Amino acid sequence: MDSALIATSAVPTTVLNGTSGNLEQGEHVCSHGASDGGDQKSFHSPVSGPEEEEEITSPRDLDNGDIWQHSSGSGDASSPAPPASSASSGFSDDDSLHCDVGHGMSLEQFVESVRSRGRVGLVQDYAEIRARSPDGSFNHARLRANLPKNRYTDVLCYDDCRVLLSQIDGDPCSDYINANFVDGYKQKNAFISTQGPLSKTACDFWRMVWEQQVLVVVMTTRVVERGRTKCAQYWEPEEGGAATYGTFKVTTASVEEHTDYIVTSLKLTNLKTDERREVSHHQFTSWPDYGVPHSALAMLDFLDRVRQQQSKMVTALGDTWAGHPRGPPIVVHCSAGIGRTGTFCTLDICISRLEDVGTVDVRGTVERIRSQRAYSIQVPDQYVFCHLALIEYALSKQLIPHVDLAGFDNLVEDESE
């Protein structure tokens, strides 16, 4: 990403932001079905206002080729068959929910729409999206044995596109993790959107990474924000550190610190087979405690770095990789796996489409993502951020001339009730 070009963006920065145990160190034990009340909480506790990032609607709205491991049965006749992973053969680009099907706007139309409608128009769009209740079921997430594995009691994963783990000792509930496959642009199952691991689900997280042959993990939160734990420390942040999670050992080979993100090279070892793999961990550290970033510059640079790393690692696999040319799913998580996670996926999909066919469809993209990961894009500011970030991207690539968004926020004062 050319940071110099982005820095010349005419998008005003103010526009982007609206108003335990006795374990030895490094050892972790995963619990299947055991409650850990200290970790679990509801996501719809009272919020302070529109700047509160993690807020969702009320609980009433929640009615190397051969290593892919899926359970063939869960002991529950109602269990869906495991979704095929991105590495599976038989998928075409058209199998993705995100393809150019004639909908969307040209870049010029998109910019004019954002400029003329202002923040209030985009917020109204988002309200319509949010008003639609999830149309899938959450039966597996609500099983008694699986409830403690959900970080938040009201952020569950759809049954039909959930990531299934291999079963352990015939336990039908050991295949559960709060994670969903999400399509990318012309790529089925390009992402795995998941919650930030709990201390008791870190083993399951690394099992998922192993079984889905994940190369890149994207983390868009800090471990602790505003004095609250957002995610367990599921890897050792210091170079040379190592920790064991169930049957996997995770060793930190190197740490690269940048202004807005940290790239950590991890060595993942399967202690049962002694097989080793490399996983690249990308943590975005510049998301503010409240609202959204003032500028999309840092996030666009981060997204570009993630794309480059995924491509580099897929290329390094050579002929041992027989799946989609863009590789296995990229794991993306924040705390609940819907807000910043949905924002990241939306930007990647929209930019990929813009690069491919020159059209944009943010609303349709968000609606399709939400059909696979419920509640993705949690608040209006994140929805607005996606629109303005695309304009910054277009300016950085000189796809459009200067854009005047003066008055973008003033429209809220003029038109809001």
C-alpha positions in Angstrom: 0.0 0.0 0.0 1.4 3.4 -1.0 1.1 5.3 2.2 2.2 8.5 0.6 -0.7 8.4 -1.8 -3.2 7.7 1.0 -1.8 10.6 3.0 -3.0 12.9 0.3 -6.6 11.7 0.7 -9.1 14.5 0.7 -11.3 12.6 3.2 -11.3 14.8 6.4 -10.1 12.8 9.4 -13.0 14.0 11.5 -15.5 12.4 9.1 -14.3 8.8 9.8 -15.2 8.9 13.5 -18.7 9.4 14.8 -19.8 10.9 17.9 -5.3 -19.3 36.9 -5.0 -22.5 38.5 -1.8 -24.4 39.2 -0.5 -24.9 35.7 3.1 -24.3 34.9 3.7 -21.2 32.8 3.0 -21.9 29.1 0.7 -24.8 29.8 -3.0 -24.5 29.0 -5.8 -27.1 29.4 -9.0 -26.9 27.3 -12.2 -27.8 29.0 -15.1 -29.4 27.0 -18.3 -28.5 28.6 -16.9 -27.2 31.9 -18.2 -23.8 32.9 -15.8 -20.9 33.4 -18.2 -18.2 34.6 -15.5 -15.6 34.8 -15.1 -15.4 31.1 -18.7 -15.4 29.8 -20.9 -12.3 29.7 -23.7 -10.8 27.7 -22.9 -8.4 24.8 -26.0 -6.3 25.2 -25.3 -4.8 28.6 -26.1 -1.1 28.8 -23.9 1.0 26.6 -22.9 4.6 27.0 -23.9 5.9 23.6 -23.0 5.7 19.9 -19.3 5.7 20.6 -19.6 2.3 22.4 -18.2 -0.1 19.9 -19.4 -3.4 21.1 -23.1 -3.2 21.2 -25.8 -5.4 19.6 -29.5 -5.6 19.7 -31.5 -7.1 22.5 -31.5 -10.9 23.2 -35.0 -11.2 21.7 -33.3 -10.7 18.3 -31.4 -14.0 18.7 -34.1 -16.6 18.1 -1.0 -30.0 2.2 -4.3 -31.5 1.1 -5.2 -34.5 3.2 -5.0 -32.8 6.6 -8.5 -31.3 6.5 -10.3 -33.1 9.4 -14.1 -33.0 9.8 -16.2 -35.3 11.9 -18.4 -37.5 9.8 -21.1 -37.5 12.4 -21.7 -35.8 15.7 -24.1 -38.2 17.3 -26.9 -35.7 16.6 -29.1 -36.6 13.6 -29.9 -32.9 13.2 -26.2 -31.9 12.8 -25.4 -30.5 9.4 -22.6 -32.0 7.3 -19.4 -30.1 7.8 -19.0 -27.2 5.4 -16.3 -27.8 2.8 -13.2 -25.8 3.5 -11.5 -23.5 1.1 -9.0 -26.2 0.3 -11.7 -28.6 -0.9 -12.0 -29.3 -4.6 -15.2 -28.7 -6.5 -15.7 -25.1 -5.7 -15.8 -22.5 -8.5 -15.6 -18.7 -8.1 -19.4 -18.5 -8.6 -20.0 -20.6 -5.4 -19.1 -17.6 -3.3 -21.9 -15.3 -2.2 -19.7 -12.3 -3.3 -19.6 -12.2 -7.1 -20.3 -9.4 -9.5 -23.9 -10.1 -10.5 -24.7 -6.8 -12.0 -25.6 -5.0 -8.8 -23.5 -2.2 -7.3 -22.4 1.2 -8.4 -19.5 2.5 -10.4 -16.9 4.2 -8.3 -18.1 7.7 -9.4 -21.7 6.8 -8.5 -20.6 5.4 -5.1 -18.6 8.6 -4.2 -21.6 10.8 -5.2 -24.0 8.7 -3.2 -21.8 9.0 -0.1 -21.3 12.7 -0.6 -24.9 13.5 -1.2 -26.5 11.3 1.5 -24.0 12.1 4.2 -23.6 10.2 7.5 -27.3 10.3 8.2 -28.2 8.5 4.9 -25.6 5.7 5.7 -26.9 5.4 9.2 -30.4 4.9 7.9 -29.1 2.2 5.5 -27.5 0.4 8.5 -30.7 0.7 10.5 -32.6 -1.2 7.8 -29.9 -3.9 7.7 -29.9 -4.2 11.5 -33.7 -4.4 11.7 -33.6 -7.8 9.9 -33.4 -10.6 12.4 -31.0 -13.5 11.8 -32.5 -16.1 9.5 -30.5 -19.0 10.6 -30.5 -21.3 13.6 -28.1 -21.4 16.5 -28.9 -24.9 17.9 -25.4 -26.2 18.4 -24.2 -23.0 20.1 -27.1 -23.3 22.5 -26.4 -26.8 23.6 -25.7 -27.0 27.4 -22.2 -28.3 26.9 -21.4 -25.6 24.3 -22.7 -22.6 26.0 -19.6 -22.0 28.2 -17.5 -22.0 25.0 -19.2 -18.8 23.8 -17.5 -15.6 25.0 -20.8 -13.8 25.0 -24.2 -15.4 25.7 -25.9 -13.5 22.8 -23.2 -13.8 20.1 -23.7 -17.2 18.7 -22.7 -18.9 15.4 -25.0 -20.2 12.7 -25.4 -23.9 12.4 -25.2 -24.2 8.7 -21.8 -22.6 8.1 -20.1 -23.2 11.5 -16.6 -24.6 11.5 -16.7 -28.2 12.7 -13.7 -29.5 14.7 -12.8 -33.2 14.7 -14.4 -35.0 17.6 -12.4 -36.0 20.7 -13.1 -39.4 22.2 -16.5 -39.6 20.5 -17.8 -36.5 22.4 -20.3 -35.0 19.9 -19.9 -31.5 21.5 -16.2 -31.5 21.1 -16.7 -30.4 17.5 -18.0 -27.0 18.5 -16.2 -23.7 18.3 -17.8 -20.3 18.0 -16.6 -19.7 14.4 -18.3 -19.4 11.0 -17.0 -19.8 7.4 -17.5 -16.5 5.5 -17.1 -16.2 1.8 -14.7 -13.7 0.2 -14.9 -12.1 -3.2 -15.1 -15.1 -5.7 -13.7 -17.4 -3.0 -15.8 -19.8 -1.0 -14.9 -19.9 2.7 -12.2 -17.3 2.3 -12.5 -16.3 6.0 -13.2 -17.8 9.3 -14.9 -15.2 11.5 -14.6 -16.2 15.1 -14.6 -14.8 18.7 -11.5 -14.0 20.6 -10.5 -17.2 22.2 -11.3 -17.8 25.9 -8.7 -19.3 28.1 -10.6 -22.6 28.0 -11.1 -22.5 24.2 -7.5 -21.7 23.2 -6.9 -25.4 22.5 -9.9 -25.5 20.3 -8.8 -22.4 18.5 -5.4 -24.0 17.6 -7.1 -27.2 16.6 -9.2 -25.2 14.2 -6.1 -23.5 12.8 -4.4 -26.8 12.3 -7.4 -28.7 10.8 -8.2 -25.9 8.4 -4.6 -25.5 7.4 -4.7 -21.8 8.3 -1.6 -19.7 7.3 -2.7 -16.3 8.6 -4.5 -15.2 11.7 -5.8 -11.6 11.9 -6.5 -10.1 15.3 -8.2 -6.7 15.4 -8.3 -6.1 19.1 -5.9 -5.8 22.0 -6.0 -8.4 24.7 -7.2 -5.8 27.2 -9.0 -2.6 26.3 -10.6 -0.1 28.7 -9.6 -2.4 31.6 -11.6 -5.3 30.2 -10.3 -8.6 28.8 -11.3 -8.8 25.2 -9.4 -11.9 24.3 -7.2 -14.6 26.0 -3.5 -14.4 25.5 -3.4 -17.5 23.2 0.2 -17.1 22.1 3.4 -15.9 23.7 4.0 -12.2 22.7 7.8 -12.3 23.3 10.2 -13.7 20.8 11.4 -17.2 21.9 8.3 -17.8 24.1 6.4 -21.0 23.8 3.2 -22.4 25.2 1.3 -25.7 24.9 -2.4 -25.8 24.2 -3.7 -29.3 24.4 -1.9 -31.3 21.7 -0.3 -28.2 20.1 2.8 -26.3 21.0 3.0 -22.7 19.8 6.4 -21.1 19.6 7.1 -17.4 18.9 9.9 -17.3 16.3 9.9 -13.6 15.6 8.1 -10.4 16.4 7.9 -7.4 14.0 6.4 -4.2 15.6 5.0 -1.5 13.4 3.3 1.7 14.3 -0.2 0.3 13.9 0.2 -3.5 14.0 2.4 -6.3 15.1 3.3 -9.3 12.9 4.4 -12.4 14.8 5.8 -15.5 13.2 4.6 -18.6 15.0 5.7 -22.2 14.8 2.8 -24.6 15.4 3.7 -28.1 16.4 1.3 -31.1 16.5 2.6 -33.0 19.5 0.9 -36.2 18.4 2.6 -36.3 15.0 5.5 -33.9 15.6 4.5 -32.2 12.4 5.3 -28.4 12.3 3.8 -25.5 10.4 4.2 -21.8 10.2 1.4 -19.4 11.1 1.6 -15.6 10.6 -0.2 -13.7 13.3 -1.2 -10.1 12.4 -2.5 -8.0 15.3 -4.0 -4.5 14.5 -3.2 -2.3 17.5 -4.5 1.1 16.5 -8.2 0.6 16.7 -9.3 3.3 19.3 -10.9 2.5 22.6 -14.1 4.2 21.3 -15.6 4.6 17.9 -13.6 3.8 14.8 -10.2 5.0 13.5 -10.1 8.7 12.5 -8.5 7.6 9.2 -8.6 4.4 7.2 -4.9 4.7 6.3 -3.6 2.4 8.9 -6.3 -0.2 8.3 -5.8 -0.2 4.6 -2.0 -0.7 5.1 -2.7 -3.5 7.5 -5.1 -5.2 5.1 -2.6 -4.9 2.3 0.1 -6.5 4.5 -2.2 -9.4 5.4 -3.0 -10.0 1.7 0.7 -10.0 0.8 1.5 -12.4 3.5 -1.2 -14.9 2.6 -0.1 -14.8 -1.0 3.5 -15.3 -0.1 2.8 -18.3 2.2 0.5 -19.9 -0.4 3.2 -19.6 -3.0 5.7 -21.2 -0.7 3.5 -24.2 -0.4 4.0 -24.9 -4.1 2.5 -28.1 -5.5 1.6 -29.3 -2.0 -1.4 -26.9 -2.0 -4.3 -28.1 -4.2 -7.0 -25.8 -3.0 -8.1 -22.3 -4.0 -5.3 -20.3 -5.6 -5.7 -17.7 -2.8 -5.2 -20.3 -0.2 -7.0 -21.6 2.9 -9.3 -19.5 5.1 -7.8 -16.5 6.9 -8.9 -16.5 10.5 -10.2 -13.1 11.6 -11.3 -12.3 15.1 -11.8 -9.4 17.5 -13.6 -10.0 20.8 -17.0 -11.2 19.7 -16.0 -11.8 16.1 -18.6 -9.6 14.5 -17.7 -5.9 14.7 -14.1 -5.2 13.7 -14.0 -8.6 12.2 -17.0 -7.8 9.9 -15.4 -4.5 9.1 -12.1 -6.2 8.0 -14.0 -8.7 5.8 -16.2 -6.1 4.3 -13.2 -3.9 3.2 -11.3 -6.9 1.8 -14.3 -8.1 -0.3 -15.3 -4.6 -1.5 -11.7 -3.7 -2.5 -11.3 -7.1 -4.3 -14.4 -6.4 -6.3 -13.4 -2.8 -7.0 -10.1 -4.1 -8.3 -11.7 -6.8 -10.4 -14.7 -5.1 -12.0 -14.7 -1.5 -10.8 -18.0 -1.6 -9.0 -18.9 -1.2 -5.3 -21.8 -2.7 -3.2 -21.2 -2.1 0.5 -24.7 -2.7 1.6 -25.1 -6.0 -0.3 -21.7 -7.1 1.0 -22.6 -6.5 4.6 -26.0 -8.2 4.2 -24.3 -11.3 2.7 -21.6 -11.4 5.4 -24.4 -11.2 8.0 -26.0 -14.2 6.4 -23.0 -16.3 7.4 -21.8 -14.6 10.6 -24.8 -13.0 12.4 -24.6 -9.4 13.5 -21.4 -8.6 11.5 -20.8 -4.9 11.5 -22.2 -4.1 14.9 -22.7 -0.3 14.9 -23.4 2.5 12.4 -19.9 4.0 12.7 -18.4 0.7 11.4 -20.7 0.8 8.4 -19.9 4.4 7.7 -16.2 3.7 8.1 -16.3 1.0 5.4 -17.7 3.6 2.9 -15.2 6.3 3.7 -12.3 3.8 3.8 -13.2 2.7 0.2 -13.0 6.4 -0.9 -9.6 6.7 0.8 -8.5 3.6 -1.0 -9.7 4.9 -4.4 -7.9 8.2 -3.8 -4.7 6.4 -2.8 -4.7 4.4 -6.0 -5.6 7.6 -8.0 -8.8 6.0 -9.3 -10.7 9.2 -8.6 -9.7 12.9 -8.3 -10.1 15.0 -5.2 -13.3 14.3 -3.2 -15.0 17.1 -1.3 -16.9 15.7 1.7 -17.4 19.0 3.4 -20.7 18.9 5.3 -20.8 15.1 5.4 -21.3 15.2 9.2 -23.4 18.4 9.1 -26.2 16.5 7.4 -26.8 14.7 10.6 -27.6 17.9 12.4 -29.8 19.1 9.6 -31.8 15.9 9.0 -31.8 13.9 12.2 -34.8 13.9 14.4 
